[in-house]
């Protein structure tokens, strides 16, 4: 409560700082007793801020005007006959809006653009394959780019980048991916037996798989080939089991089915591999 009557001083005493084009007005209280002895209330209407780029010069305008036309008139900004704006003059003014005014001919403009962040992947052999963690979230940076722009009749006909300066460096995203594969117990022979491969075919299977992947369950080859048999793409082994990416038995089952279907059996695939070094 204050005995001060000057609105600016009342606002200052209340800890409220008035800025350019802010409107402060008093409203009388109907019930003096119900308001605790307060006779009037000060209401403040903040001005809207507009970021104006006028012929390449940056200006910040504050206004209570409803439209861009009213704001320009209030600021005593008179447009030339061939000047153009990024928004129509009857556009409503909103707080924080951006507005550009161009003049025909060559001029320079600058704009803030995003700088994409890179993603760094750390492979962790101590965590299971399929594990994924974002250790550090990435964040794009910012750069100010200056362009030379040629405007004709309100239309941009040419644009050339002159320079760019990174004002805020991007933060790289760091991801942790597990690479540990828990293989079933047993030898390669045990795996072939569990996959339903005949003992008479063990030698042929060992030859093909050794040359294709070196018996590495997660081996990645050209073009997306994957696993013991280097299936292309690896996901086709999903027809045998959902664990196709990590289970050697599932991969060998798919391999056997593929050889039976395409070559009439593993021995046929083996003969083809010896001749063409692929199957």
C-alpha positions in Angstrom: 0.0 0.0 0.0 1.3 3.4 -0.9 0.2 7.0 -0.8 2.1 7.7 -4.1 -0.2 8.7 -7.0 2.3 8.9 -9.9 1.9 5.6 -11.8 5.6 5.3 -12.7 6.7 5.7 -9.1 4.0 3.3 -7.9 5.3 0.7 -10.3 8.8 1.2 -9.2 7.8 0.9 -5.5 6.1 -2.4 -6.4 9.3 -3.7 -8.1 7.8 -3.4 -11.6 10.0 -1.6 -14.2 8.1 0.0 -17.1 9.7 -0.3 -20.5 9.2 1.7 -23.7 5.6 1.6 -24.9 4.3 -0.2 -21.8 1.0 1.1 -20.6 0.2 1.5 -17.0 -3.3 2.6 -15.8 -5.1 2.7 -12.5 -8.5 1.1 -11.9 -10.6 2.1 -8.9 -11.6 -0.5 -6.4 -15.4 -0.8 -5.8 -15.2 -1.9 -2.2 -12.6 -0.1 -0.2 -13.1 -2.3 2.9 -13.0 -5.6 1.0 -9.8 -4.7 -0.7 -8.0 -4.1 2.6 -7.9 -0.4 2.3 -6.6 -0.3 -1.3 -8.3 2.4 -3.2 -7.1 1.5 -6.7 -5.1 -1.1 -8.7 -2.4 -0.4 -11.2 -2.7 -2.5 -14.4 0.2 -2.8 -16.7 0.0 -3.8 -20.4 3.4 -4.8 -21.7 4.3 -3.7 -25.2 5.1 -6.4 -27.8 8.6 -6.8 -29.0 9.3 -7.1 -32.8 12.7 -8.0 -34.3 13.0 -5.9 -37.4 15.6 -6.2 -40.1 15.4 -2.9 -42.0 17.5 -2.9 -45.2 20.1 -5.1 -43.4 20.1 -3.2 -40.1 18.8 -5.0 -37.0 16.3 -3.1 -34.9 14.1 -4.0 -31.9 10.8 -2.3 -31.8 8.3 -2.2 -28.9 4.7 -1.4 -29.7 1.1 -1.6 -28.6 -0.1 -1.4 -32.2 -2.3 -4.1 -33.6 -0.8 -4.4 -37.1 2.5 -4.1 -38.8 1.3 -1.1 -40.7 0.4 0.7 -37.4 3.8 -0.2 -35.9 5.8 1.1 -38.9 3.7 4.3 -38.8 4.3 4.7 -35.1 8.1 4.2 -35.6 8.1 6.7 -38.5 9.3 4.1 -40.9 8.3 5.0 -44.4 8.6 2.3 -47.1 9.7 3.1 -50.6 7.5 2.2 -53.6 9.6 -0.8 -54.5 10.3 -2.0 -50.9 8.9 -5.4 -49.9 8.4 -7.1 -46.6 8.5 -10.7 -45.3 4.9 -10.3 -44.0 1.9 -8.3 -45.3 1.3 -4.9 -43.6 -2.0 -6.0 -42.2 -0.5 -8.9 -40.3 -1.2 -8.8 -36.6 1.7 -8.0 -34.3 2.8 -10.8 -32.0 5.4 -10.7 -29.3 8.8 -11.8 -30.5 7.9 -11.8 -34.2 10.5 -11.4 -36.9 10.0 -8.9 -39.8 12.3 -8.1 -42.7 12.1 -5.2 -45.1 14.0 -5.4 -48.4 14.9 -2.9 -51.0 15.4 -3.8 -54.7 19.1 -4.5 -55.5 22.0 -6.3 -53.9 22.2 -6.3 -50.1 23.5 -8.4 -47.3 21.4 -10.3 -44.8 22.4 -12.6 -42.0 20.5 -15.4 -40.4 21.0 -17.8 -37.6 21.1 -21.5 -38.7 21.4 -24.7 -36.8 24.6 -26.7 -36.8 23.8 -30.4 -36.6 25.5 -32.5 -34.0 27.5 -35.7 -34.7 26.8 -39.0 -33.0 29.6 -41.0 -31.5 29.1 -44.7 -30.9 31.1 -46.5 -28.2 31.0 -50.3 -28.5 31.0 -51.9 -25.1 32.0 -55.6 -25.1 30.9 -55.9 -21.5 27.2 -55.3 -22.4 25.0 -57.6 -24.3 24.3 -57.1 -28.0 21.2 -55.0 -28.4 22.0 -52.8 -25.4 21.7 -49.2 -26.2 22.2 -46.1 -24.0 22.4 -42.4 -24.8 25.3 -41.4 -22.5 25.3 -37.8 -23.6 22.3 -36.3 -25.4 23.3 -34.3 -28.5 22.3 -30.7 -29.0 22.6 -28.7 -32.3 24.7 -25.6 -32.3 24.1 -22.3 -34.0 25.9 -20.3 -36.7 25.4 -16.9 -38.2 25.5 -17.0 -41.9 25.9 -13.8 -44.0 24.4 -13.9 -47.5 24.6 -11.5 -50.4 21.0 -11.3 -51.7 19.7 -9.8 -55.0 16.1 -8.7 -54.7 14.1 -7.7 -57.8 10.4 -6.6 -57.5 10.2 -8.2 -54.1 11.5 -11.5 -55.3 14.9 -13.0 -54.4 16.6 -13.8 -57.6 20.1 -14.7 -56.3 21.7 -15.6 -53.1 25.4 -16.2 -52.3 27.0 -17.2 -49.0 29.7 -14.7 -48.0 30.7 -16.1 -44.6 29.6 -18.1 -41.6 30.6 -18.0 -38.0 29.7 -20.7 -35.4 28.4 -18.9 -32.4 27.4 -21.9 -30.4 29.3 -25.2 -30.9 27.1 -28.3 -31.2 27.3 -31.0 -28.4 28.1 -34.4 -29.8 25.7 -37.2 -28.8 27.5 -40.2 -27.3 25.8 -43.6 -27.4 26.8 -46.9 -25.8 26.0 -50.0 -27.8 26.6 -53.5 -26.4 28.5 -56.0 -28.5 28.7 -59.0 -26.1 27.2 -62.2 -27.5 26.5 -65.1 -25.2 27.0 -68.2 -27.3 25.5 -71.5 -26.5 27.8 -74.1 -25.0 29.6 -76.6 -27.1 31.9 -76.7 -30.1 31.1 -75.9 -33.8 30.3 -79.6 -34.2 27.8 -79.4 -31.4 26.2 -76.4 -33.0 25.8 -78.2 -36.3 24.3 -81.2 -34.6 21.8 -79.0 -32.7 20.9 -77.3 -36.1 19.9 -80.6 -37.6 22.9 -80.9 -39.9 23.9 -84.4 -40.9 27.3 -85.5 -39.6 28.4 -86.3 -43.2 28.0 -82.6 -44.0 30.1 -81.3 -41.1 33.2 -80.9 -43.3 31.4 -79.0 -46.0 29.6 -76.7 -43.6 32.9 -76.0 -41.7 34.6 -75.2 -45.0 31.9 -72.8 -46.2 31.3 -71.1 -42.8 35.1 -70.7 -42.1 35.5 -68.9 -45.4 32.4 -66.8 -45.2 32.6 -65.6 -41.6 35.4 -67.4 -39.7 32.6 -68.8 -37.4 31.9 -65.3 -36.1 28.3 -65.1 -35.2 28.1 -61.3 -35.6 30.3 -61.0 -38.6 29.3 -58.1 -40.9 30.1 -58.3 -44.6 29.7 -56.2 -47.7 26.3 -54.8 -48.4 24.7 -55.9 -45.1 25.7 -59.6 -45.2 25.6 -61.0 -41.6 26.3 -63.9 -39.4 27.9 -67.3 -39.9 26.5 -67.9 -43.3 26.7 -64.2 -44.4 23.0 -64.0 -45.2 22.1 -61.0 -47.2 20.4 -59.3 -45.6 20.9 -60.8 -42.3 17.3 -60.2 -41.3 16.1 -62.9 -43.6 17.3 -65.5 -41.0 14.4 -64.2 -38.9 12.3 -66.7 -40.7 13.9 -69.4 -38.5 14.1 -67.5 -35.2 13.8 -64.1 -33.6 17.3 -64.6 -32.1 18.9 -64.8 -35.6 21.4 -62.0 -34.8 23.0 -63.7 -31.9 22.3 -67.5 -32.0 24.6 -69.6 -34.1 22.2 -72.5 -34.1 19.4 -70.4 -35.6 21.8 -69.2 -38.2 22.9 -72.7 -39.1 19.3 -73.9 -39.4 18.7 -71.1 -41.8 21.9 -72.0 -43.7 20.8 -75.6 -44.0 17.3 -74.7 -45.3 18.8 -72.3 -47.8 21.3 -74.9 -49.1 18.5 -77.5 -49.4 16.2 -75.1 -51.3 18.7 -73.6 -53.7 21.3 -76.4 -54.2 19.5 -79.5 -53.2 21.6 -79.9 -50.1 24.8 -78.8 -48.4 27.0 -80.8 -50.7 25.6 -79.0 -53.7 26.3 -75.6 -52.0 29.8 -76.9 -51.2 30.5 -77.8 -54.8 29.2 -74.4 -55.9 31.5 -72.6 -53.4 34.5 -74.5 -54.6 33.9 -73.4 -58.2 32.7 -69.9 -57.6 34.0 -69.0 -54.2 30.5 -68.1 -53.1 27.1 -69.9 -52.6 
